[in-house]
Amino acid sequence: MITTHPRSNCKYPKGHKQKSANEQIDILRRYFVGIGPVDEDLLGRIEEDQIKLPQYIDGWFAIPNRIGDQYFGETYKEAEQLAMATFGETRKIYDFRKVRSDSRRLCPTRRTDGYLKKLSEEQGEPGILLVPAQFGIFHQGETFRHAQDKLRPNEFCLGVFDIITILLTHPERLQGYLDLQIDCGDMIISSSGNIQDEVSYFKFDGGQIEFGVHPIDEANILRGIVTGFDL
């Protein structure tokens, strides 16, 4: 049975503040020493507020470039595992895959990889991409399937790897039970190669970050999918 998508008045937690692109880049360089450069021309225009963003976009996010830079390995699994291990050094995490010895794997969608590849090429194959994005509130309270169906033509879901790195630069997120939970945009693939009707998520629970899965037609007023935009 498909669960309806209620409206939510949930907001980001008190104390959450969108960091400047330069602040985010500095944080990422501390965690990932030796990561490649950034598009300095675009960064300059962002810092000078020359690019006006629509109201529904939270701001510019610095996200490591797993497509155009080999720093994180050659596969999505390698990139996600490195990011998750780094995140685990900063926060206590419950990862359903380790507890249940789960054989399912995460896989980005073609839409997401296509847009990230386009942004990477436009920004000169940098080590760190600059991506306009919203951190979940634009799609709050929607089922994952409904959110995907209503994506704008230039909008794409961000996956576990991208979201982990954003959480590293914005550690005030996921600090309380009423914090807006985060749906991730990756496909979940079974050991037999079938796409599952599930989506992964991050939330705060029991004094730690919980990384788990739920059905794609399950709505929660405290949940929203994170998306990027190609402007």
JOUR-V760679 format. One line per field, one symbol per residue. psi: psi as a letter, one per 40 degrees, with the letter a starting at -180 (. if undefined). burial: + if it has 16 or more other C-alpha atoms within 10 Angstrom, else -. A space follows every 50 residues. Layout:
psi = ???
burial = ???
This chain:
psi = hhhigiiheiiiihehhhiidddddddddddgheiaaigddddddddefe hhiidehdahhhhigedehedeaeiddddddddddddeedihhhhdddde fheiiihiidddddddddddddeffidhihhhiifdddfieiidddddde hideiiiiadddddddddegeeifeideihihiieiihhideeihifiii ihihhfeihhhaiiieehihefiiihiiih.
burial = ----+--+-+-++-------+--++--+---+--+++++---+--+---- ------+++++++++++++-++---+--++-+++-++-----+++----- ---++++++--++-+++-++--+-+++++++++++++++++++++-++-- ----++++++++++++-+++-+++++-++++++++++++--------+++ +++++---+++++-+++++++++++++++--
